[in-house]
Structure formats: C-alpha cells, structure tokens
Amino acid sequence: MDRFDRYWIGIVVGLVLPAAFGLTYIEVMHLWYALRTLQFEAGGVLSKLLLVSVFPDLALIFVFYTTDTWRLAKGVLIGALPYILASLMVSM
C-alpha cells in the first residue's frame, strides 16, 4: 500500500469522487428536473448537494487514516476542500 501513498493520488480521488457521487445522487433522487428548471436556488438544494457529495471523501479519509496511509488521506482532504468551500459560499 506504500506505493499508493502519494498526495497527488489523494487529491485526484478527492476531486473526482464527490463529483461522481453528486451526479449519482442527482440521478437517484430524480433532481434533473429541478436542475433543468433552475430551481437550484442559492443556499437551498445546491449547498446541500455539495455537502452530501463530500461524504464519500470523509469515509475514505477515515479508512486511509486507519490503514496508516497519511499522505493519501491528506490528499483526499485537500481534494474535498473545494467542495466544502463552494458549499459554504453558496449558502451565504
């Protein structure tokens, strides 16, 4: 597992996983209609969607910390920060 313990791998995973989870969440919850009709009002559904999409990253951070892959966990945390900051900016 040491060969995968790299910051850049964590950053890539941290950026891609929330986007994939968010799109899956939109598909499962049938939110495409709201997206098409621009009912994603600021501070409403969009900020919650961004926060929900970060949950898989938080689970991965926990798994990586328990397996002592510190650099990978830090990279995932850095990759999740844009989603968290965007959620905070939209909700204000």
C-alpha positions as CSV (number, residue, x, y, z in Angstrom):
1,M,0.0,0.0,0.0
2,D,3.0,2.3,0.3
3,R,3.3,2.8,-3.4
4,F,-0.2,4.4,-3.5
5,D,0.5,6.7,-0.5
6,R,1.0,9.8,-2.6
7,Y,-0.5,13.3,-2.2
8,W,-1.4,13.7,-5.9
9,I,-3.4,10.4,-5.9
10,G,-5.4,11.5,-2.9
11,I,-6.1,14.9,-4.5
12,V,-7.3,13.3,-7.7
13,V,-9.5,10.9,-5.8
14,G,-10.7,13.8,-3.5
15,L,-11.8,15.8,-6.6
16,V,-13.3,13.1,-8.7
17,L,-15.2,11.0,-6.1
18,P,-17.6,13.9,-4.9
19,A,-18.4,14.8,-8.5
20,A,-19.3,11.2,-9.3
21,F,-21.2,10.7,-6.1
22,G,-23.1,14.0,-6.7
23,L,-24.1,13.0,-10.2
24,T,-25.2,9.6,-8.9
25,Y,-27.2,11.3,-6.1
26,I,-28.9,13.6,-8.6
27,E,-29.8,10.6,-10.8
28,V,-31.2,8.5,-8.0
29,M,-33.1,11.3,-6.3
30,H,-34.5,12.5,-9.7
31,L,-33.2,16.0,-9.3
32,W,-32.6,16.6,-13.0
33,Y,-35.9,18.3,-13.4
34,A,-35.0,20.8,-10.7
35,L,-31.7,21.3,-12.4
36,R,-33.2,21.9,-15.8
37,T,-35.8,24.4,-14.5
38,L,-33.2,26.3,-12.5
39,Q,-34.9,25.6,-9.1
40,F,-31.5,25.1,-7.5
41,E,-31.7,28.3,-5.6
42,A,-28.7,29.7,-3.8
43,G,-28.5,28.4,-0.3
44,G,-31.1,25.7,-0.9
45,V,-30.6,22.4,-2.7
46,L,-27.2,23.2,-4.2
47,S,-25.4,23.7,-1.0
48,K,-26.9,20.6,0.5
49,L,-26.0,18.7,-2.7
50,L,-22.4,19.8,-2.4
51,L,-22.2,18.8,1.2
52,V,-23.7,15.4,0.6
53,S,-21.2,14.8,-2.2
54,V,-18.3,15.2,0.3
55,F,-19.5,12.3,2.5
56,P,-17.6,9.6,0.5
57,D,-14.4,11.6,0.8
58,L,-14.8,11.7,4.6
59,A,-15.3,7.9,4.7
60,L,-12.2,7.5,2.6
61,I,-10.2,9.8,4.9
62,F,-11.2,7.6,7.9
63,V,-10.2,4.4,6.0
64,F,-6.9,5.8,5.0
65,Y,-6.1,7.1,8.5
66,T,-6.8,3.7,10.0
67,T,-4.6,2.0,7.4
68,D,-1.7,4.5,8.1
69,T,-1.6,6.0,4.6
70,W,-1.2,9.5,5.9
71,R,-0.3,11.2,2.6
72,L,-3.2,9.7,0.7
73,A,-5.6,10.8,3.5
74,K,-4.2,14.3,3.4
75,G,-4.6,14.5,-0.3
76,V,-8.2,13.4,-0.2
77,L,-8.8,16.1,2.4
78,I,-7.2,18.7,0.2
79,G,-9.3,17.5,-2.7
80,A,-12.5,17.7,-0.7
81,L,-11.8,21.3,0.4
82,P,-13.1,23.0,-2.9
83,Y,-16.5,21.3,-2.5
84,I,-16.7,22.3,1.2
85,L,-15.7,25.9,0.4
86,A,-18.2,26.0,-2.5
87,S,-21.0,24.8,-0.3
88,L,-20.2,27.5,2.3
89,M,-20.0,30.2,-0.4
90,V,-23.4,29.2,-1.9
91,S,-25.1,29.0,1.5
92,M,-24.1,32.6,2.4
